[in-house]
Amino acid sequence: MKNLYVLLILSLLIVSGCSKENVTVDQDHSDLAVVIEEIADQYLEAWNNKDILKLDQLTDNDGEFYGSDPEEIMDKTALMEMYSQFFTDTTSSYLYNVDLRKIKISYNGNSALIMERITFPEWSPKMPMCQTSHLTLVDSQWKIDFISWGFIIKNDDVPNVNDIL
């Protein structure tokens, strides 16, 4: 009899563990995509207007940020310091344009990826960059908790760049 109870309990555990919970998630995130697009536009505008306070508001205190230089691995404090250095540099213009933007929202709508192909007309007119950002919803507010920048070159140009370097 004891073996029967153990077998019955084991069977119930297996059945309950294997049953799939039906979770319905609204996959139409069109309204949310508009919100994320607005945040990306706010970031672009804040950067081009050298608005360090707005950039500080948009980024998460616990974020991770990776610059185009391999040594640029930053927390938020270092990111804000880097921004300040760019904004006080009067010898170069770091204004940029977004040539392409793609947004991917998580299935549950609590996070999003933004990939942007950007160009700096004065600083780096021949090599565009890819700026990838991750946003999370924290206490009903969207925060950028990850940014990574990298230069983009065409595959055909890789040998030439390698020869120059």
trRosetta pair geometry for C-beta under 8 A, 3 or more apart (Angstrom, degrees):
i j d omega theta_ij theta_ji phi_ij phi_ji
1 4 5.4 -50 -154 28 37 116
1 5 6.8 35 151 -17 66 100
2 5 5.9 -52 -154 34 35 110
2 6 6.5 34 150 -16 66 106
3 6 5.6 -54 -147 39 35 112
3 7 6.1 36 153 -20 67 108
4 7 5.7 -56 -146 39 29 111
4 8 6.2 31 153 -21 64 107
5 8 5.6 -52 -143 37 31 112
5 9 6.3 29 157 -16 65 106
6 9 5.9 -54 -145 38 29 109
6 10 6.1 30 154 -18 63 110
7 10 5.7 -55 -144 40 29 113
7 11 6.2 33 154 -23 63 107
8 11 5.7 -53 -148 34 28 114
8 12 6.5 28 154 -17 63 105
9 12 5.8 -54 -149 36 31 111
9 13 6.4 32 153 -19 64 106
10 13 5.7 -54 -148 36 31 112
10 14 6.4 29 154 -18 64 106
11 14 5.8 -56 -149 37 30 110
11 15 6.2 26 156 -15 66 109
12 15 5.8 -56 -142 40 30 109
12 16 6.0 22 161 -13 66 110
13 16 6.1 -59 -141 42 25 104
13 17 6.0 23 160 -18 63 114
14 17 5.8 -61 -144 40 25 110
14 18 6.2 14 161 -12 63 114
15 18 6.1 -65 -144 41 25 104
15 19 6.5 33 158 -35 63 103
16 19 5.9 -44 -145 16 32 113
25 107 5.4 60 119 157 157 90
25 108 5.9 -85 -135 -99 135 56
25 109 7.7 -176 -171 -9 105 98
26 29 7.4 129 115 -67 90 64
26 109 7.5 12 69 -38 93 135
27 107 7.0 -31 -107 -144 80 76
29 32 4.2 -52 -175 50 90 119
29 33 5.6 106 119 -35 87 89
29 105 4.3 -127 123 76 165 154
29 109 5.8 180 -112 -101 116 97
30 33 5.5 -46 -145 28 32 116
30 34 7.0 37 153 -21 60 98
31 34 5.8 -50 -161 27 35 113
31 35 7.0 35 145 -17 64 103
32 35 5.4 -51 -154 33 41 114
32 36 6.4 39 150 -17 70 104
32 105 5.6 92 110 -125 127 157
32 109 5.6 -131 -91 -144 166 104
32 112 7.5 -176 148 -68 109 134
33 36 5.7 -53 -145 39 34 110
33 37 6.2 40 152 -23 65 106
33 103 5.6 139 -142 94 88 140
33 105 6.3 -107 -76 -31 77 132
34 37 5.6 -52 -147 35 30 116
34 38 6.5 34 152 -22 62 104
35 38 5.7 -54 -154 32 31 113
35 39 6.7 30 150 -18 64 103
35 142 7.1 153 144 -28 110 148
36 39 5.6 -51 -151 34 36 112
36 40 6.5 37 150 -18 66 103
36 103 5.2 130 108 -151 135 142
36 105 6.8 -153 -25 -81 154 104
36 112 4.8 -76 -116 113 145 169
36 114 6.6 -173 165 -72 110 112
36 135 6.5 179 -129 48 98 152
36 142 7.2 -169 -101 -143 66 160
37 40 5.7 -54 -150 36 32 112
37 41 6.4 33 150 -18 65 106
37 101 7.5 108 -124 126 84 143
37 103 6.6 -91 -67 -38 77 153
38 41 5.6 -53 -148 38 33 113
38 42 6.4 38 150 -23 65 103
39 42 5.5 -49 -148 32 34 115
39 43 6.5 38 151 -21 64 101
39 58 6.8 143 -169 -142 94 112
39 135 6.6 80 108 -107 155 156
39 142 5.4 -77 -88 102 156 141
39 144 7.7 169 156 -53 122 98
40 43 5.7 -50 -151 32 33 114
40 44 6.5 34 151 -18 64 104
40 98 7.8 72 152 -93 114 162
40 101 6.4 119 145 -152 157 142
40 103 7.5 -123 -28 -81 145 116
40 114 5.2 179 -90 -149 126 156
40 116 7.1 156 -164 -60 126 132
40 133 7.4 168 -105 52 92 143
41 44 5.6 -52 -148 37 34 113
41 45 6.1 32 155 -17 67 108
42 45 5.8 -56 -144 41 29 110
42 46 6.1 30 156 -21 65 108
42 54 6.8 -134 167 171 97 122
42 58 6.4 171 110 -89 114 134
43 46 5.8 -55 -145 37 27 110
43 47 6.3 27 155 -19 63 106
43 55 7.1 81 -139 -112 70 76
43 58 5.6 172 -88 155 88 167
43 133 7.6 -120 -71 -75 180 169
43 144 7.0 73 -92 -45 137 150
44 47 5.9 -57 -150 35 27 110
44 48 6.3 15 159 -9 65 111
44 96 7.5 -109 -143 81 89 91
44 98 6.1 -65 -104 -29 145 119
45 48 6.0 -60 -142 44 28 103
45 49 5.9 11 162 -3 65 116
45 51 7.6 5 122 22 73 133
45 54 7.9 -50 94 121 88 158
46 49 6.1 -68 -140 51 24 99
46 51 4.1 -96 -150 65 74 110
46 54 3.7 -140 -117 94 129 124
46 55 4.9 169 134 -55 133 77
46 58 6.9 -171 24 -6 161 138
47 50 7.6 22 179 -75 30 36
47 51 7.8 -65 -38 39 19 79
47 55 6.7 87 -72 -83 67 123
47 83 7.9 -109 -120 -138 78 109
47 94 7.8 -95 168 119 100 102
47 95 8.0 139 123 -126 91 48
47 96 7.0 -19 117 34 135 102
48 95 5.0 59 -131 -133 91 86
48 96 7.0 -129 -78 39 97 59
49 54 8.0 38 73 32 116 141
50 87 4.2 121 -146 -137 110 114
51 54 4.1 23 125 20 120 115
51 55 6.4 144 96 -16 70 87
52 55 5.5 -56 -146 40 36 113
52 56 6.1 42 153 -25 67 105
52 80 6.6 87 -167 -155 107 90
52 83 5.7 143 -115 120 93 126
52 84 6.2 37 -106 -80 146 78
52 87 6.5 -96 -56 -6 108 165
53 56 5.5 -52 -149 33 31 115
53 57 6.6 32 151 -19 63 104
54 57 5.6 -52 -151 34 35 113
54 58 6.4 30 153 -19 66 107
55 58 5.8 -57 -146 37 32 110
55 59 6.4 14 162 -9 66 113
55 80 7.4 155 105 -109 112 78
55 83 5.9 -179 105 -144 160 165
56 59 6.5 -68 -143 41 25 99
56 76 7.9 89 -138 178 71 112
56 80 6.0 39 -92 -105 96 124
58 143 7.1 151 171 -139 40 54
58 144 5.4 28 143 7 88 113
59 63 5.5 -89 180 15 93 155
59 65 7.7 -5 -152 -65 137 130
59 76 5.8 159 125 -126 120 105
59 79 6.6 -129 163 103 167 149
59 143 6.7 68 -176 -172 18 85
59 144 4.8 -47 -106 69 62 100
59 145 7.6 134 -164 -85 64 35
59 147 7.8 -56 -115 -16 115 122
60 63 4.1 122 66 -47 91 100
60 76 7.0 -130 95 -76 46 129
60 136 7.2 21 -63 45 149 105
60 138 6.9 106 -113 -2 116 152
60 143 3.9 92 -70 147 93 127
60 144 6.3 -151 -6 78 85 42
60 145 4.0 -3 29 -93 145 79
61 76 5.4 -87 -140 8 39 160
62 76 7.5 -19 -28 -22 12 120
62 145 6.7 -2 84 -142 77 107
63 75 7.4 131 77 -160 61 53
63 76 5.5 89 47 -68 95 95
63 79 7.5 -14 89 -8 117 155
63 143 7.4 -141 -61 146 117 105
63 144 6.4 31 -111 115 152 66
63 145 4.2 -154 -104 -152 88 47
63 146 6.0 -156 -160 -60 93 40
63 147 7.5 35 164 2 131 84
64 73 7.8 -19 -169 -170 93 77
64 74 7.6 139 -165 78 48 53
64 75 7.1 -38 -106 -104 52 53
64 145 7.3 34 20 156 68 70
64 146 5.5 4 64 -110 83 79
65 72 7.9 -61 121 152 83 93
65 73 7.9 147 83 -162 54 35
65 74 4.4 -33 73 72 100 102
65 75 7.4 129 24 -127 95 6
65 76 7.4 106 -7 -87 125 44
65 78 7.5 -168 63 84 116 96
65 79 4.5 60 48 -85 161 124
65 146 7.2 179 -83 -151 52 38
65 147 4.8 11 -128 54 87 93
65 148 7.6 -173 -159 -73 45 48
66 72 6.4 113 -168 105 43 85
66 73 5.9 -1 -110 -108 77 62
66 74 7.3 -176 -77 24 32 79
66 147 7.1 -165 36 98 62 57
66 148 4.3 4 63 -115 109 82
66 149 7.0 -166 101 27 67 63
67 71 7.9 -21 63 77 118 57
67 72 2.6 -25 39 113 120 152
67 73 7.8 -111 20 -52 83 33
67 74 6.9 62 -24 -8 99 118
67 82 6.9 -143 -76 -154 135 162
67 149 5.6 -13 -153 49 41 113
68 72 6.9 29 41 41 41 142
68 129 6.5 -76 -86 -127 131 125
68 149 4.6 -60 -55 111 83 104
68 150 5.8 149 -120 -106 77 31
68 151 5.7 74 -155 -30 125 84
69 72 4.5 92 64 -11 88 108
72 82 7.1 69 -143 -102 115 152
74 77 7.9 -145 -177 68 93 55
74 78 3.6 -142 -144 93 98 118
74 79 4.7 134 129 -57 137 74
74 82 6.6 -74 -92 -11 161 134
75 78 5.4 92 48 16 63 102
75 79 7.0 -116 104 -9 32 94
76 79 5.4 -54 -146 35 34 116
76 80 6.3 32 158 -18 68 103
77 80 6.0 -56 -151 36 28 107
77 81 6.5 30 150 -18 62 107
78 81 5.4 -52 -148 36 35 115
78 82 6.4 38 152 -21 66 102
79 82 5.7 -53 -151 34 31 111
79 83 6.4 33 151 -18 65 104
79 147 7.7 101 -130 46 137 125
80 83 5.5 -48 -146 36 35 114
80 84 6.4 40 152 -22 64 104
81 84 5.6 -53 -149 34 31 114
81 85 6.6 34 151 -20 63 102
82 85 5.7 -53 -152 32 34 112
82 86 6.6 33 151 -16 65 103
83 86 5.7 -56 -152 37 33 111
83 87 6.1 26 154 -17 68 111
84 87 5.7 -59 -142 40 30 109
84 88 6.3 19 161 -12 66 109
85 88 6.2 -62 -143 41 27 101
85 89 6.5 38 154 -35 62 104
86 89 5.8 -52 -154 18 31 117
86 94 5.0 -28 -175 13 114 166
87 94 8.0 -88 -75 46 47 130
89 92 5.5 -9 134 43 123 88
89 94 7.4 74 67 -21 121 117
92 122 6.6 165 -168 120 71 111
92 123 5.3 70 176 -99 119 93
93 120 7.6 170 105 -177 75 95
93 121 7.7 -21 96 72 121 84
93 122 4.1 53 58 58 107 148
93 123 6.4 -136 79 -42 57 89
94 120 6.2 -39 -149 -137 49 127
94 122 8.0 -91 -63 69 25 104
94 123 5.5 36 -102 -41 58 147
95 120 7.0 133 78 -142 45 73
95 121 7.1 -20 86 34 96 98
95 122 7.1 59 44 20 90 111
96 118 4.7 29 167 174 130 118
96 119 6.4 162 -155 81 83 35
96 120 4.9 -48 -95 -85 89 69
96 121 7.9 165 -119 -3 43 72
96 129 7.9 -49 -138 42 144 117
97 118 6.6 161 78 -154 43 71
97 119 5.4 -13 56 58 94 87
97 121 6.9 54 -4 -36 114 101
98 101 5.4 16 169 -51 130 108
98 116 5.1 -62 -134 -161 104 120
98 117 7.4 104 -164 71 60 53
98 118 5.6 -39 -101 -99 54 83
99 116 7.9 121 43 178 62 76
99 117 4.7 -58 66 99 103 100
99 118 6.6 172 8 -103 86 25
99 119 5.8 60 -35 -9 120 104
99 128 6.7 -51 17 -134 142 144
100 115 8.0 -17 115 115 94 87
100 116 6.8 161 85 -153 57 49
100 117 4.1 32 43 30 101 112
101 114 6.7 -18 -163 -168 95 94
101 115 7.2 156 -153 84 45 52
101 116 4.9 -7 -103 -103 78 85
101 117 7.9 -131 -62 25 45 67
102 114 7.4 157 82 -155 49 46
102 115 4.7 -5 57 57 98 101
102 116 7.9 -170 24 -73 62 44
103 112 6.0 -3 -171 180 95 120
103 113 7.1 161 -154 84 46 55
103 114 5.4 -12 -103 -104 77 73
103 115 8.0 -164 -73 24 34 67
104 112 6.6 162 84 -159 46 68
104 113 4.5 0 56 53 98 103
104 115 7.8 31 -1 -3 102 102
105 109 6.1 13 165 -112 118 56
105 111 7.6 155 -157 91 56 43
105 112 4.6 -26 -104 -104 65 97
106 109 6.5 -129 75 -34 81 15
106 110 5.9 -43 66 51 134 66
106 111 4.5 52 -13 59 132 82
106 112 6.7 -117 -6 -73 77 47
109 137 7.6 21 131 -15 69 146
110 136 6.6 13 150 -155 80 72
110 137 4.8 -106 -153 33 64 115
111 134 6.6 0 -177 -177 110 91
111 135 6.3 167 -156 88 60 56
111 136 4.8 -18 -103 -103 94 68
111 137 6.9 -122 -67 1 51 80
112 134 7.4 166 85 -154 44 50
112 135 4.8 -5 56 55 89 104
112 142 8.0 -12 29 -142 116 123
113 132 6.8 -15 -170 -168 98 92
113 133 7.2 153 -159 82 50 51
113 134 5.7 -23 -102 -101 68 70
113 135 7.9 -170 -78 19 22 76
114 131 7.9 -12 112 111 95 87
114 132 7.1 163 85 -153 55 45
114 133 4.5 -5 56 58 103 99
114 134 7.8 -166 20 -74 73 26
114 135 6.9 46 -11 -12 108 109
115 130 6.6 -18 -166 -169 90 100
115 131 7.6 152 -158 81 42 51
115 132 5.2 -7 -106 -106 72 82
116 130 7.2 152 80 -158 48 51
116 131 4.6 -14 63 61 102 97
116 132 7.7 -174 24 -76 66 39
116 133 7.7 18 3 3 106 102
117 128 5.6 25 -180 153 89 139
117 129 7.6 160 -156 83 48 41
117 130 6.0 -28 -99 -100 61 68
117 152 6.9 -35 -134 12 96 159
118 128 6.3 159 79 -168 37 90
118 129 5.2 -23 65 65 91 91
118 130 7.6 147 19 -105 80 18
118 131 5.3 23 -1 -4 128 116
119 124 7.4 -136 -160 90 62 81
119 125 6.9 49 180 -134 109 46
119 128 4.8 -56 -83 -109 80 89
119 129 7.5 159 -88 19 34 74
120 123 3.8 -31 137 51 135 102
120 124 4.6 61 59 39 112 80
120 125 7.1 -100 91 -65 62 48
120 129 7.4 36 -13 0 100 116
121 125 5.5 33 -159 -98 39 95
122 125 7.0 32 -79 -52 11 100
124 127 5.0 -59 171 61 113 86
124 128 7.6 157 116 -88 108 22
124 129 7.2 72 83 -36 143 101
124 151 7.4 -107 173 -117 154 110
127 151 4.9 3 157 -161 123 114
127 152 6.8 162 -176 60 74 53
127 153 6.1 -32 -128 -78 100 85
128 151 7.5 136 88 -155 37 60
128 152 5.0 -22 81 52 86 112
129 149 5.5 -2 177 -168 131 94
129 150 6.4 152 -158 79 80 33
129 151 5.5 -53 -101 -99 75 45
129 152 6.3 157 -121 -1 19 90
130 149 7.2 160 80 -152 52 46
130 150 5.2 -12 53 61 96 88
130 151 8.0 108 12 -167 76 2
130 152 5.4 91 -29 -53 95 116
131 147 6.7 -15 -170 -164 88 97
131 148 7.5 163 -152 82 44 46
131 149 5.3 -10 -102 -102 73 80
132 146 7.8 -26 117 123 85 98
132 147 7.1 154 83 -153 51 46
132 148 4.8 -9 58 56 100 94
132 149 7.9 -173 22 -76 68 35
133 144 5.3 -44 -168 -141 118 112
133 146 6.5 151 -157 88 45 65
133 147 5.0 -8 -101 -100 80 78
134 144 7.1 117 73 -156 47 62
134 145 5.8 -55 94 65 97 80
134 146 3.8 22 34 50 112 113
134 147 7.8 -143 20 -63 69 43
135 142 5.1 11 178 -173 123 102
135 143 6.6 157 -152 77 73 33
135 144 5.5 -43 -94 -93 78 55
135 145 7.1 124 -125 11 27 80
136 142 7.4 161 81 -146 28 59
136 143 6.0 -24 61 61 76 85
136 145 5.3 -1 11 2 111 133
137 140 7.0 6 -179 -111 98 19
137 141 7.3 144 -156 68 59 27
137 142 5.8 -35 -97 -90 62 64
138 141 5.9 -38 72 67 72 80
138 142 7.8 116 22 -118 74 16
138 143 5.2 -14 22 10 122 124
144 147 6.2 28 163 -51 122 102
153 157 4.7 -111 169 83 110 122
153 158 6.3 140 102 -73 122 63
153 161 5.8 7 176 -33 175 151
154 157 4.6 86 62 4 83 106
154 158 7.8 -121 98 -27 49 75
155 158 5.8 -25 -162 -11 42 117
156 159 7.9 -49 175 23 41 96
157 160 5.2 -59 -162 44 61 114
157 161 5.8 59 143 -23 86 104
158 161 5.8 -58 -144 39 30 108
158 162 6.2 32 158 -20 66 108
159 162 5.6 -56 -145 38 31 113
159 163 6.3 34 155 -22 66 103
160 163 5.7 -52 -150 33 31 112
160 164 6.5 29 153 -18 64 105
161 164 5.7 -54 -148 36 34 111
161 165 6.3 22 156 -10 67 109
162 165 5.9 -61 -142 44 30 103
